[in-house]
Amino acid sequence: MAVKKIMIVGVGGQGTLLASKMLGYVLLNQGFDVKVSEVHGMSQRGGSVVTYVSYGDKVYSPVIDKGEADVIISFEKLEAARWLEFLKPGGQIITNTQEMEPMPVITGAAVYPDRLVEKMEEAGAKVDAKDFLAIAKKAGSAKAVNIALMGRLSIYFPEIPDEAWHEAMKAIVPAKFLEMNEEAFELGRTAE
Amino acid sequence: MHKYTQEDEIIMRELMLGNKAVARGMYEAGCKVISSYPGTPSTEITEEAAKYDEIYCEWAPNEKVALEVAHGASLGGVRSACAMKHVGLNVAADPLFTISYQGLNAGLVICVADDPGMHSSQNEQDSRHYAIAAKVPMLEPSDSEEARIFTKRAFEISEKFNTPVFIKMCTRVSHSQSVVCTGERVVPEQVPYVKDPTKVMMTANSRNAHVRVEQRTKDLIAFAETDDINRVEMGDTSIGIITSSTSYQYAREVWGDNVSILKLGMVYPLPEKLILDFAGKVDRVIVLEELDPIIENHCKQLGIKVSGKDTFPICGEFTQNLVRKCMGMEVPESIHIDDEIPGRPPVMCAGCPHRGIFYILHKNNCMVYGDIGCYTLGAVAPLNTMDLNVCMGASCSGLHGFNLAMGKAGEKKSVGVIGDSTFIHSGMTGITDIAYNMTNSTVIILDNSITGMTGHQQNPTTGKNLRGEPAGKVDLEALCHAVGFNRVTVVDPYDLAEVDRVLKEELSVEEPSIIISRRPCVMIKGMVHKPSLHVDKDKCVGCKACMQIGCPAIKVTDKEDGSGRKVADIDTTLCIGCEVCTQMCKFDALKSADKTEVTA
């Protein structure tokens, strides 16, 4: 299979690393070659963070470049727009509608752009935007945004069986939070 | 493709971080002692190795100590290693050069992780220069599986040639996960220690050792010519690419199988005949390497015409599109929106104990000589309160030099600011210089009870070792007194008035002084926090005084009553109730609630 590329973007501290861990686990168990690349360190202090996930028969580059991503999963709306250039024209964006103001916006040095979902659609992206924070809270914890987003992502992988996602959750999520995360996954997947 | 994996018994297929794969390689090689100092992107090597009970792992005060410890263990007869970031190798350079001469007893591997693109570093130096300068062989993996295998091979090469061996990582190999097939641990017998008078590195012994090192390099070149750590992958011969590390992956990404590649797994010393043969089989030779033209210059010395840094940049990290652009190839089409996307720089966390210190330094218009750590974020808006930083410890010694030049104008207005771990690493010698040579310098030690920026490692001031077990503990006050400071004052950085009073006093006195700002990092696991604050929206006048401290939990929004008035708003999921902002508010509008939360 030709290589497919998925980006997971968000704000440091939002739990993007757990999402990439789960996705990597699922894809590896489907028998694919997989590479997952992320940057640790200072960017985790509330900065913009990105993880690249590539899979297929044979993956070479660990990074994804402009115009290459099939799917971008964004934990925050502005971050979806920031990384839009990395999407293939006509590619799929799955974004949380949550807005987190970066420091330049908080201090008034910059403005948070309006109508971002519409603008990304006008630019040629398919956008699936939902309030995954509300979904996660409904499941029992604001921290489950990552799993709710993974639930949503599963819709776009009809070829991957449901058990594969649940197996990955069991392997990665602490047992005491499993039930809540299962709920977040299902609510994310089925959100209207 | 990796034919050297065939010898290994394959146990399982696992997606593994490059750094974890190095740790796995150490485990499988029977490594018994690892001593390191944390530094992005190398930190997880030692953290992951520590998860194996069979390997003794420790955080050393700095990289020089770490390398000396690892070498000592090698002389004691067990396979040993250390890991550091590129700038850490500068600190370890002193023992490195002489260990290269002295040799060892059991295998010694030095992992060094470069940071092209400077994701988390103050410079972009290329560690391969150290391999050349110290005449120490260097292996460079291009993915996690190679990281595991090369680490094992590094121990073998180390013992075969009686030399330390580098494993050179970079951010993209260290922090990318790819598929690894793990093998079993095999522990070599401990090598008996035998006293050998030629091991004392002085005059005649050193001269002989140098001769031995030159012969060793010749032997290693012969090894590099034929060993499968360097491999030729022939394809279309119109272009031949000589490359290593992650650049190999970009070459395959761009050209697929339609190109010939000489992939170098050992980047020092470089083979000669192998390269000449390869160059002879292709029409055009391209050297694809990040940072400095080291492979390129070697090819040129061999008389081969190559494209290298005339085509690709020296600065920054490569990607597949960069390679395509430099080669005049098409890049994929991309889309964008017209709005300017505001940046999202990293910020000090809500409740960070450094914030109060930097606010008071800002208010007093101090010249701040900073250092390496989370607190470097004091340089960014809205605090903008760091003038300088260079390297670990320079805040102390650099400040002393600054004050020698500036006299009272410097001493009354300038401070050094350094974290607890950085202070132990390299600040102690700097403050000793201040006390010994007596400038009236003021150094602030930010003691947050952890090594913060690299992800919460223990250090000699925390009273815990790498595994979190009770350990020795440096008494910072006693240490500062012992090196000659009479004035050592401890402050709580959450108490702005107290910080302001002490700072003014210590800047005014005619002797050197230390201020220890003591508050644990709010992100330490299990920390008990005060309840989050909330805004009394009737009292808040929207003056934005609370915004001056740059806390990410505070923003100004429209008042919900539709009056169009602006009021402060606190994000209760971020706020940990440090109450620094309440000290900024003249209207008593920031209030505490009544529940206590524990960091998960």
HADDOCK unambig.tbl for C-alpha pairs under 7 A between the chains (distance, minus, plus):
assign (segid A and resid 33 and name CA) (segid B and resid 179 and name CA) 6.97 0.50 0.50
assign (segid A and resid 34 and name CA) (segid B and resid 178 and name CA) 5.93 0.50 0.50
assign (segid A and resid 34 and name CA) (segid B and resid 179 and name CA) 6.70 0.50 0.50
assign (segid A and resid 35 and name CA) (segid B and resid 176 and name CA) 6.74 0.50 0.50
assign (segid A and resid 35 and name CA) (segid B and resid 177 and name CA) 5.46 0.50 0.50
assign (segid A and resid 35 and name CA) (segid B and resid 178 and name CA) 4.68 0.50 0.50
assign (segid A and resid 36 and name CA) (segid B and resid 176 and name CA) 5.40 0.50 0.50
assign (segid A and resid 36 and name CA) (segid B and resid 177 and name CA) 4.86 0.50 0.50
assign (segid A and resid 36 and name CA) (segid B and resid 178 and name CA) 6.64 0.50 0.50
assign (segid A and resid 37 and name CA) (segid B and resid 175 and name CA) 6.01 0.50 0.50
assign (segid A and resid 37 and name CA) (segid B and resid 176 and name CA) 4.00 0.50 0.50
assign (segid A and resid 37 and name CA) (segid B and resid 177 and name CA) 6.14 0.50 0.50
assign (segid A and resid 38 and name CA) (segid B and resid 175 and name CA) 5.86 0.50 0.50
assign (segid A and resid 38 and name CA) (segid B and resid 176 and name CA) 6.24 0.50 0.50
assign (segid A and resid 39 and name CA) (segid B and resid 175 and name CA) 6.27 0.50 0.50
assign (segid A and resid 41 and name CA) (segid B and resid 40 and name CA) 6.12 0.50 0.50
assign (segid A and resid 41 and name CA) (segid B and resid 120 and name CA) 5.99 0.50 0.50
assign (segid A and resid 41 and name CA) (segid B and resid 453 and name CA) 6.43 0.50 0.50
assign (segid A and resid 41 and name CA) (segid B and resid 454 and name CA) 5.89 0.50 0.50
assign (segid A and resid 42 and name CA) (segid B and resid 120 and name CA) 5.83 0.50 0.50
assign (segid A and resid 42 and name CA) (segid B and resid 346 and name CA) 6.72 0.50 0.50
assign (segid A and resid 42 and name CA) (segid B and resid 453 and name CA) 6.33 0.50 0.50
assign (segid A and resid 43 and name CA) (segid B and resid 346 and name CA) 5.49 0.50 0.50
assign (segid A and resid 44 and name CA) (segid B and resid 346 and name CA) 6.92 0.50 0.50
assign (segid A and resid 45 and name CA) (segid B and resid 346 and name CA) 4.88 0.50 0.50
assign (segid A and resid 45 and name CA) (segid B and resid 347 and name CA) 5.69 0.50 0.50
assign (segid A and resid 45 and name CA) (segid B and resid 348 and name CA) 6.62 0.50 0.50
assign (segid A and resid 45 and name CA) (segid B and resid 349 and name CA) 6.62 0.50 0.50
assign (segid A and resid 46 and name CA) (segid B and resid 346 and name CA) 4.98 0.50 0.50
assign (segid A and resid 46 and name CA) (segid B and resid 347 and name CA) 5.79 0.50 0.50
assign (segid A and resid 47 and name CA) (segid B and resid 344 and name CA) 5.28 0.50 0.50
assign (segid A and resid 47 and name CA) (segid B and resid 345 and name CA) 4.90 0.50 0.50
assign (segid A and resid 47 and name CA) (segid B and resid 346 and name CA) 3.92 0.50 0.50
assign (segid A and resid 47 and name CA) (segid B and resid 347 and name CA) 6.90 0.50 0.50
assign (segid A and resid 48 and name CA) (segid B and resid 344 and name CA) 5.55 0.50 0.50
assign (segid A and resid 48 and name CA) (segid B and resid 345 and name CA) 6.89 0.50 0.50
assign (segid A and resid 60 and name CA) (segid B and resid 249 and name CA) 4.83 0.50 0.50
assign (segid A and resid 60 and name CA) (segid B and resid 250 and name CA) 6.94 0.50 0.50
assign (segid A and resid 60 and name CA) (segid B and resid 252 and name CA) 6.37 0.50 0.50
assign (segid A and resid 60 and name CA) (segid B and resid 253 and name CA) 5.66 0.50 0.50
assign (segid A and resid 61 and name CA) (segid B and resid 249 and name CA) 4.92 0.50 0.50
assign (segid A and resid 61 and name CA) (segid B and resid 250 and name CA) 5.39 0.50 0.50
assign (segid A and resid 61 and name CA) (segid B and resid 253 and name CA) 5.86 0.50 0.50
assign (segid A and resid 62 and name CA) (segid B and resid 176 and name CA) 6.54 0.50 0.50
assign (segid A and resid 65 and name CA) (segid B and resid 320 and name CA) 6.94 0.50 0.50
assign (segid A and resid 65 and name CA) (segid B and resid 321 and name CA) 6.40 0.50 0.50
assign (segid A and resid 66 and name CA) (segid B and resid 332 and name CA) 6.98 0.50 0.50
assign (segid A and resid 66 and name CA) (segid B and resid 334 and name CA) 6.17 0.50 0.50
assign (segid A and resid 67 and name CA) (segid B and resid 332 and name CA) 5.14 0.50 0.50
assign (segid A and resid 67 and name CA) (segid B and resid 333 and name CA) 5.38 0.50 0.50
assign (segid A and resid 67 and name CA) (segid B and resid 334 and name CA) 4.29 0.50 0.50
assign (segid A and resid 68 and name CA) (segid B and resid 332 and name CA) 6.78 0.50 0.50
assign (segid A and resid 82 and name CA) (segid B and resid 341 and name CA) 6.18 0.50 0.50
assign (segid A and resid 84 and name CA) (segid B and resid 335 and name CA) 6.69 0.50 0.50
assign (segid A and resid 84 and name CA) (segid B and resid 336 and name CA) 5.94 0.50 0.50
assign (segid A and resid 85 and name CA) (segid B and resid 334 and name CA) 5.29 0.50 0.50
assign (segid A and resid 85 and name CA) (segid B and resid 335 and name CA) 5.09 0.50 0.50
assign (segid A and resid 85 and name CA) (segid B and resid 336 and name CA) 5.29 0.50 0.50
assign (segid A and resid 86 and name CA) (segid B and resid 334 and name CA) 6.65 0.50 0.50
assign (segid A and resid 87 and name CA) (segid B and resid 334 and name CA) 6.63 0.50 0.50
assign (segid A and resid 88 and name CA) (segid B and resid 334 and name CA) 6.10 0.50 0.50
assign (segid A and resid 89 and name CA) (segid B and resid 334 and name CA) 6.06 0.50 0.50
assign (segid A and resid 89 and name CA) (segid B and resid 335 and name CA) 6.13 0.50 0.50
assign (segid A and resid 102 and name CA) (segid B and resid 344 and name CA) 5.12 0.50 0.50
assign (segid A and resid 103 and name CA) (segid B and resid 344 and name CA) 6.68 0.50 0.50
assign (segid A and resid 103 and name CA) (segid B and resid 552 and name CA) 6.81 0.50 0.50
assign (segid A and resid 104 and name CA) (segid B and resid 342 and name CA) 6.76 0.50 0.50
assign (segid A and resid 104 and name CA) (segid B and resid 343 and name CA) 6.95 0.50 0.50
assign (segid A and resid 106 and name CA) (segid B and resid 555 and name CA) 5.66 0.50 0.50
assign (segid A and resid 110 and name CA) (segid B and resid 342 and name CA) 6.00 0.50 0.50
assign (segid A and resid 111 and name CA) (segid B and resid 342 and name CA) 6.98 0.50 0.50
assign (segid A and resid 112 and name CA) (segid B and resid 342 and name CA) 6.94 0.50 0.50
assign (segid A and resid 113 and name CA) (segid B and resid 339 and name CA) 6.65 0.50 0.50
assign (segid A and resid 119 and name CA) (segid B and resid 337 and name CA) 6.42 0.50 0.50
assign (segid A and resid 120 and name CA) (segid B and resid 337 and name CA) 6.48 0.50 0.50
assign (segid A and resid 123 and name CA) (segid B and resid 335 and name CA) 6.18 0.50 0.50
assign (segid A and resid 123 and name CA) (segid B and resid 336 and name CA) 6.21 0.50 0.50
assign (segid A and resid 123 and name CA) (segid B and resid 337 and name CA) 6.25 0.50 0.50
